[in-house]
Amino acid sequence: MSKQILKSGTSIGANYCEALGAESPMDFIHKVAISLKEANETFYWLDLLFSSNNISQERFETLNMQVQELYKMLNASIYTIKKRNGIE
């Protein structure tokens, strides 16, 4: 499980970096949406680690909060680019 969370957690940032070089607003949105999917997967693995008693509640809450903050920032990025470009 820890390998899976490492993969999905680091993929959030990697996909966002790729989005920064997007060729169009729609490409940016698509790449950031992939980051959101990776964040969702990270939530899943964190929950599984916690449910199986592999991490403490304190560690789970800290990591979960960090992923939530990333998720909010990614959603805000999509919202902003859509608003700037008149995309619904």
Secondary structure, DSSP 8 states (H G I E B T S, - for coil): -HHHHHHHHHHHHHHHHHHHT-SSHHHHHHHHHHHHHHHHHHHHHHHHHHHTTSS-HHHHHHHHHHHHHHHHHHHHHHHHHHHHHT--
